[in-house]
Amino acid sequence: MAHISTPTRRTLSSTSLVGDNVRNAQDEDLGKVEDLMIDLENGRVAYCVVSFGGFLGMGEKLFAVPWRAMRIDADDHAFVLDVPKERLKEAPGFDKDHWPDLTDTEMRSQIYGFYNVRPDWD
């Protein structure tokens, strides 16, 4: 599960997270959270949809970032993803018409492997 930097809150609404900035440990802007995908079998956040690049929504690339790969900085209303900006350009991405299906073991391995995160269900 994503690490939350403040001990006083253990829950946040999805609407308060969507639109939050995503940055890395070097404080570089990596994009923003577009959506949260819920695993319907166990009720967990399977992955965050993060947008990166483009201008005014055109040319944007979307990424399925495992929830466990991110840390929430509640004080700054941001997510921290410990990936160098240049490396993120190599991440498995998708477009708005072809969302990843994590029941596909190859897709799941590619996404979770890139971020070096073990899925909750393994």
MDTraj code that builds the backbone (N, CA, C; nanometers):
import mdtraj as md
import numpy as np

residues = "MET ALA HIS ILE SER THR PRO THR ARG ARG THR LEU SER SER THR SER LEU VAL GLY ASP ASN VAL ARG ASN ALA GLN ASP GLU ASP LEU GLY LYS VAL GLU ASP LEU MET ILE ASP LEU GLU ASN GLY ARG VAL ALA TYR CYS VAL VAL SER PHE GLY GLY PHE LEU GLY MET GLY GLU LYS LEU PHE ALA VAL PRO TRP ARG ALA MET ARG ILE ASP ALA ASP ASP HIS ALA PHE VAL LEU ASP VAL PRO LYS GLU ARG LEU LYS GLU ALA PRO GLY PHE ASP LYS ASP HIS TRP PRO ASP LEU THR ASP THR GLU MET ARG SER GLN ILE TYR GLY PHE TYR ASN VAL ARG PRO ASP TRP ASP".split()
xyz = np.array([
    [0.0833, -0.1174, 0.0000],
    [0.0000, 0.0000, 0.0000],
    [0.0881, 0.1242, 0.0000],
    [0.0416, 0.2282, -0.0608],
    [0.1178, 0.3521, -0.0647],
    [0.1410, 0.4033, 0.0773],
    [0.2577, 0.4550, 0.1017],
    [0.2940, 0.5081, 0.2322],
    [0.2341, 0.6473, 0.2478],
    [0.1703, 0.6724, 0.3604],
    [0.1116, 0.8036, 0.3883],
    [0.2009, 0.8733, 0.4894],
    [0.2377, 0.9987, 0.4593],
    [0.3364, 1.0685, 0.5404],
    [0.2812, 1.1286, 0.6689],
    [0.1525, 1.1250, 0.6912],
    [0.0975, 1.1815, 0.8125],
    [0.0244, 1.0735, 0.8921],
    [0.0462, 1.0639, 1.0225],
    [-0.0149, 0.9576, 1.1017],
    [-0.1613, 0.9836, 1.1369],
    [-0.2150, 1.1017, 1.1091],
    [-0.3490, 1.1361, 1.1533],
    [-0.4581, 1.0913, 1.0576],
    [-0.4254, 1.0587, 0.9317],
    [-0.5267, 1.0181, 0.8350],
    [-0.4908, 0.8824, 0.7770],
    [-0.5910, 0.7963, 0.7699],
    [-0.5688, 0.6644, 0.7096],
    [-0.6579, 0.6449, 0.5881],
    [-0.7453, 0.7410, 0.5613],
    [-0.8314, 0.7324, 0.4439],
    [-0.8416, 0.8692, 0.3776],
    [-0.8553, 0.8669, 0.2464],
    [-0.8798, 0.9876, 0.1688],
    [-0.9789, 0.9510, 0.0591],
    [-1.0603, 1.0437, 0.0184],
    [-1.1543, 1.0159, -0.0903],
    [-1.0796, 1.0127, -0.2228],
    [-1.1293, 0.9323, -0.3152],
    [-1.0649, 0.9259, -0.4464],
    [-1.0699, 1.0605, -0.5159],
    [-1.1764, 1.1366, -0.4950],
    [-1.1853, 1.2681, -0.5604],
    [-1.0810, 1.3656, -0.5066],
    [-1.0352, 1.3436, -0.3838],
    [-0.9313, 1.4320, -0.3313],
    [-0.7931, 1.3945, -0.3855],
    [-0.7793, 1.2730, -0.4403],
    [-0.6507, 1.2278, -0.4939],
    [-0.6380, 1.2506, -0.6438],
    [-0.7494, 1.2363, -0.7165],
    [-0.7464, 1.2576, -0.8613],
    [-0.7117, 1.4038, -0.8888],
    [-0.6157, 1.4228, -0.9762],
    [-0.5682, 1.5574, -1.0087],
    [-0.4442, 1.5967, -0.9317],
    [-0.4103, 1.5176, -0.8280],
    [-0.2891, 1.5478, -0.7515],
    [-0.1655, 1.5301, -0.8393],
    [-0.0659, 1.6098, -0.8124],
    [0.0607, 1.6003, -0.8844],
    [0.1357, 1.4748, -0.8432],
    [0.2176, 1.4263, -0.9356],
    [0.3081, 1.3149, -0.9078],
    [0.4481, 1.3678, -0.9321],
    [0.5339, 1.3479, -0.8339],
    [0.6722, 1.3938, -0.8473],
    [0.7635, 1.2826, -0.7993],
    [0.8919, 1.2961, -0.8299],
    [0.9863, 1.1958, -0.7811],
    [1.0607, 1.2500, -0.6599],
    [1.1525, 1.1723, -0.6070],
    [1.2272, 1.2113, -0.4869],
    [1.3139, 1.3345, -0.5102],
    [1.3449, 1.3620, -0.6374],
    [1.4239, 1.4811, -0.6721],
    [1.3346, 1.6028, -0.6925],
    [1.2047, 1.5893, -0.6606],
    [1.1040, 1.6940, -0.6716],
    [1.0780, 1.7369, -0.8168],
    [1.1031, 1.6451, -0.9116],
    [1.0712, 1.6723, -1.0514],
    [0.9252, 1.6345, -1.0772],
    [0.8554, 1.7152, -1.1527],
    [0.7168, 1.6884, -1.1887],
    [0.7113, 1.5707, -1.2846],
    [0.6335, 1.4675, -1.2495],
    [0.6193, 1.3502, -1.3351],
    [0.4828, 1.3436, -1.4018],
    [0.3885, 1.4217, -1.3579],
    [0.2544, 1.4192, -1.4153],
    [0.1499, 1.4394, -1.3096],
    [0.0314, 1.3808, -1.3336],
    [-0.0758, 1.3926, -1.2351],
    [-0.1612, 1.2668, -1.2356],
    [-0.2289, 1.2435, -1.1251],
    [-0.3172, 1.1286, -1.1101],
    [-0.4463, 1.1579, -1.1863],
    [-0.4787, 1.0687, -1.2787],
    [-0.6010, 1.0828, -1.3573],
    [-0.7155, 1.0001, -1.3004],
    [-0.6800, 0.8851, -1.2424],
    [-0.7837, 0.7964, -1.1918],
    [-0.7209, 0.6920, -1.1004],
    [-0.8044, 0.6227, -1.0264],
    [-0.7633, 0.5104, -0.9437],
    [-0.8437, 0.3897, -0.9897],
    [-0.7763, 0.2798, -1.0164],
    [-0.8436, 0.1588, -1.0617],
    [-0.8542, 0.0620, -0.9449],
    [-0.9751, 0.0169, -0.9184],
    [-1.0049, -0.0693, -0.8041],
    [-1.0167, -0.2142, -0.8498],
    [-0.9495, -0.3042, -0.7791],
    [-0.9637, -0.4474, -0.8015],
    [-1.0950, -0.4878, -0.7353],
    [-1.1928, -0.5285, -0.8146],
    [-1.3261, -0.5571, -0.7619],
    [-1.3317, -0.6813, -0.6746],
    [-1.2378, -0.7734, -0.6908],
    [-1.2398, -0.8954, -0.6090],
    [-1.1994, -0.8688, -0.4651],
    [-1.1018, -0.7783, -0.4447],
    [-1.0543, -0.7577, -0.3076],
    [-1.0726, -0.6149, -0.2565],
    [-1.1234, -0.5251, -0.3405],
    [-1.1513, -0.3891, -0.2973],
    [-1.0288, -0.3009, -0.2804],
    [-0.9145, -0.3440, -0.3306],
    [-0.7911, -0.2656, -0.3185],
    [-0.7693, -0.1796, -0.4431],
    [-0.6904, -0.0751, -0.4250],
    [-0.6483, 0.0029, -0.5411],
    [-0.5457, -0.0811, -0.6157],
    [-0.5768, -0.1164, -0.7383],
    [-0.4855, -0.1983, -0.8189],
    [-0.3735, -0.1116, -0.8744],
    [-0.4102, 0.0039, -0.9284],
    [-0.3099, 0.0956, -0.9803],
    [-0.3667, 0.2350, -0.9951],
    [-0.2770, 0.3302, -0.9990],
    [-0.3119, 0.4689, -1.0271],
    [-0.2871, 0.4937, -1.1748],
    [-0.3754, 0.5673, -1.2368],
    [-0.3536, 0.6102, -1.3748],
    [-0.2878, 0.7469, -1.3660],
    [-0.1656, 0.7556, -1.4184],
    [-0.0881, 0.8788, -1.4138],
    [-0.0680, 0.9280, -1.5568],
    [-0.0923, 1.0559, -1.5796],
    [-0.0675, 1.1142, -1.7122],
    [0.0657, 1.1869, -1.7089],
    [0.1328, 1.1834, -1.8222],
    [0.2639, 1.2455, -1.8322],
    [0.2828, 1.2953, -1.9744],
    [0.3362, 1.4158, -1.9870],
    [0.3658, 1.4704, -2.1193],
    [0.2446, 1.5314, -2.1839],
    [0.2628, 1.5733, -2.3066],
    [0.1533, 1.6329, -2.3822],
    [0.1276, 1.7766, -2.3431],
    [0.0318, 1.8353, -2.4119],
    [-0.0061, 1.9729, -2.3870],
    [-0.1569, 1.9843, -2.4026],
    [-0.2235, 2.0335, -2.3004],
    [-0.3689, 2.0479, -2.2986],
    [-0.4401, 1.9160, -2.3298],
    [-0.3851, 1.8067, -2.2781],
    [-0.4471, 1.6762, -2.2941],
    [-0.4138, 1.6055, -2.4242],
    [-0.3395, 1.6693, -2.5126],
    [-0.3047, 1.6059, -2.6403],
    [-0.1622, 1.5536, -2.6321],
    [-0.1437, 1.4319, -2.6798],
    [-0.0113, 1.3718, -2.6777],
    [0.0281, 1.3171, -2.5429],
    [-0.0669, 1.3181, -2.4483],
    [-0.0387, 1.2653, -2.3160],
    [-0.0270, 1.1139, -2.3212],
    [0.0636, 1.0628, -2.2439],
    [0.0776, 0.9191, -2.2285],
    [0.0237, 0.8854, -2.0908],
    [-0.0474, 0.7753, -2.0797],
    [-0.1005, 0.7300, -1.9523],
    [-0.0200, 0.6104, -1.9040],
    [-0.0042, 0.6011, -1.7726],
    [0.0719, 0.4938, -1.7111],
    [-0.0107, 0.4288, -1.6013],
    [-0.0030, 0.2960, -1.5930],
    [-0.0616, 0.2227, -1.4816],
    [0.0510, 0.2073, -1.3797],
    [0.0423, 0.2832, -1.2724],
    [0.1460, 0.2798, -1.1694],
    [0.0908, 0.2048, -1.0485],
    [0.1550, 0.0949, -1.0105],
    [0.1065, 0.0195, -0.8947],
    [0.0956, 0.1086, -0.7705],
    [-0.0126, 0.0915, -0.7000],
    [-0.0376, 0.1693, -0.5784],
    [0.0802, 0.1605, -0.4821],
    [0.1370, 0.0427, -0.4695],
    [0.2479, 0.0220, -0.3750],
    [0.3769, 0.0891, -0.4196],
    [0.3846, 0.1360, -0.5438],
    [0.5054, 0.2031, -0.5926],
    [0.5052, 0.3513, -0.5571],
    [0.3928, 0.3991, -0.5044],
    [0.3802, 0.5417, -0.4769],
    [0.3680, 0.5673, -0.3278],
    [0.4090, 0.6858, -0.2902],
    [0.3971, 0.7324, -0.1519],
    [0.3152, 0.8599, -0.1549],
    [0.2244, 0.8749, -0.0619],
    [0.1416, 0.9950, -0.0577],
    [0.2055, 1.0981, 0.0335],
    [0.2231, 1.2175, -0.0203],
    [0.2680, 1.3315, 0.0588],
    [0.1433, 1.4154, 0.0862],
    [0.0733, 1.3825, 0.1953],
    [-0.0546, 1.4466, 0.2268],
    [-0.0394, 1.5961, 0.2517],
    [0.0736, 1.6374, 0.3057],
    [0.0940, 1.7788, 0.3341],
    [0.0971, 1.8631, 0.2074],
    [0.1553, 1.8099, 0.1005],
    [0.1663, 1.8833, -0.0258],
    [0.0651, 1.8371, -0.1298],
    [-0.0292, 1.7530, -0.0911],
    [-0.1295, 1.6997, -0.1842],
    [-0.0633, 1.6470, -0.3105],
    [0.0315, 1.5562, -0.2929],
    [0.1064, 1.5016, -0.4062],
    [0.1416, 1.3562, -0.3800],
    [0.1710, 1.2871, -0.4873],
    [0.2236, 1.1524, -0.4799],
    [0.3714, 1.1584, -0.5114],
    [0.4483, 1.0730, -0.4479],
    [0.5908, 1.0621, -0.4765],
    [0.6146, 0.9235, -0.5358],
    [0.6734, 0.9228, -0.6534],
    [0.7071, 0.8007, -0.7244],
    [0.8574, 0.8021, -0.7432],
    [0.9250, 0.7063, -0.6841],
    [1.0714, 0.7073, -0.6863],
    [1.1250, 0.6502, -0.8173],
    [1.1031, 0.7247, -0.9249],
    [1.1499, 0.6888, -1.0583],
    [1.2081, 0.8144, -1.1219],
    [1.3303, 0.8076, -1.1728],
    [1.3852, 0.9237, -1.2434],
    [1.2982, 0.9598, -1.3638],
    [1.2846, 1.0873, -1.3898],
    [1.1992, 1.1354, -1.4978],
    [1.2357, 1.0712, -1.6316],
    [1.3630, 1.0578, -1.6601],
    [1.4055, 0.9983, -1.7871],
    [1.3643, 0.8516, -1.7966],
    [1.3690, 0.7806, -1.6854],
    [1.3302, 0.6380, -1.6862],
    [1.1811, 0.6230, -1.7079],
    [1.1013, 0.7160, -1.6576],
    [0.9567, 0.7070, -1.6732],
    [0.9167, 0.7069, -1.8204],
    [0.9963, 0.7688, -1.9034],
    [0.9663, 0.7699, -2.0471],
    [0.9698, 0.6296, -2.1065],
    [1.0349, 0.5349, -2.0377],
    [1.0441, 0.3964, -2.0831],
    [0.9369, 0.3067, -2.0215],
    [0.8560, 0.3622, -1.9322],
    [0.7548, 0.2829, -1.8629],
    [0.6486, 0.2335, -1.9601],
    [0.5923, 0.1167, -1.9319],
    [0.4824, 0.0690, -2.0163],
    [0.3639, 0.1635, -2.0022],
    [0.3232, 0.2189, -2.1129],
    [0.2128, 0.3142, -2.1122],
    [0.0963, 0.2643, -2.1953],
    [-0.0079, 0.3430, -2.1974],
    [-0.1267, 0.3087, -2.2752],
    [-0.1977, 0.4374, -2.3129],
    [-0.2950, 0.4253, -2.4016],
    [-0.3733, 0.5440, -2.4373],
    [-0.5144, 0.5281, -2.3819],
    [-0.5923, 0.6334, -2.3900],
    [-0.7234, 0.6351, -2.3248],
    [-0.8212, 0.5317, -2.3789],
    [-0.7913, 0.4744, -2.4963],
    [-0.8796, 0.3747, -2.5552],
    [-0.8350, 0.2308, -2.5300],
    [-0.7200, 0.2120, -2.4661],
    [-0.6648, 0.0771, -2.4449],
    [-0.6075, 0.0636, -2.3036],
    [-0.6949, 0.0569, -2.2055],
    [-0.6525, 0.0468, -2.0665],
    [-0.5995, -0.0926, -2.0380],
    [-0.4999, -0.1043, -1.9512],
    [-0.4426, -0.2357, -1.9212],
    [-0.5386, -0.3240, -1.8424],
    [-0.5313, -0.4520, -1.8707],
    [-0.6098, -0.5523, -1.8006],
    [-0.5134, -0.6328, -1.7147],
    [-0.5184, -0.6135, -1.5848],
    [-0.4238, -0.6806, -1.4964],
    [-0.4552, -0.8277, -1.4737],
    [-0.5634, -0.8781, -1.5344],
    [-0.5830, -1.0225, -1.5311],
    [-0.4919, -1.0901, -1.6333],
    [-0.4385, -1.0126, -1.7262],
    [-0.3392, -1.0613, -1.8221],
    [-0.2056, -1.0683, -1.7487],
    [-0.1558, -1.1908, -1.7239],
    [-0.0348, -1.2065, -1.6428],
    [0.0875, -1.1413, -1.7064],
    [0.0947, -1.1394, -1.8385],
    [0.2083, -1.0749, -1.9047],
    [0.2053, -0.9234, -1.8820],
    [0.0873, -0.8643, -1.8954],
    [0.0724, -0.7197, -1.8728],
    [0.1044, -0.6865, -1.7275],
    [0.0508, -0.7658, -1.6360],
    [0.0741, -0.7432, -1.4931],
    [0.2231, -0.7524, -1.4602],
    [0.2898, -0.8525, -1.5145],
    [0.4334, -0.8692, -1.4905],
    [0.5128, -0.7528, -1.5470],
    [0.4745, -0.7051, -1.6642],
    [0.5445, -0.5925, -1.7271],
    [0.5303, -0.4654, -1.6427],
    [0.4093, -0.4359, -1.5988],
    [0.3847, -0.3128, -1.5216],
    [0.4507, -0.3207, -1.3838],
    [0.4216, -0.4257, -1.3096],
    [0.4757, -0.4362, -1.1744],
    [0.6270, -0.4557, -1.1767],
    [0.6770, -0.5246, -1.2779],
    [0.8212, -0.5448, -1.2911],
    [0.8952, -0.4148, -1.3177],
    [0.8366, -0.3271, -1.3994],
    [0.9017, -0.1998, -1.4294],
    [0.9243, -0.1189, -1.3017],
    [0.8243, -0.1184, -1.2150],
    [0.8340, -0.0404, -1.0907],
    [0.8940, -0.1207, -0.9760],
    [0.9320, -0.2456, -1.0036],
    [0.9941, -0.3321, -0.9043],
    [0.9069, -0.3469, -0.7795],
    [0.7781, -0.3732, -0.8050],
    [0.6811, -0.3873, -0.6972],
    [0.6121, -0.5222, -0.7128],
    [0.5959, -0.5905, -0.6031],
    [0.5256, -0.7187, -0.6040],
    [0.3767, -0.6931, -0.5866],
    [0.2918, -0.7501, -0.6741],
    [0.1469, -0.7301, -0.6588],
    [0.0966, -0.7816, -0.5234],
    [-0.0057, -0.7186, -0.4689],
    [-0.0645, -0.7599, -0.3423],
    [-0.1126, -0.9033, -0.3453],
    [-0.1607, -0.9488, -0.4595],
    [-0.2226, -1.0809, -0.4681],
    [-0.1230, -1.1927, -0.4922],
    [0.0068, -1.1627, -0.5052],
    [0.1085, -1.2681, -0.5208],
    [0.1558, -1.3175, -0.3862],
])
top = md.Topology()
chain = top.add_chain()
for i, resn in enumerate(residues, 1):
    res = top.add_residue(resn, chain, resSeq=i)
    for name in ("N", "CA", "C"):
        top.add_atom(name, md.element.get_by_symbol(name[0]), res)
traj = md.Trajectory(xyz[None], top)
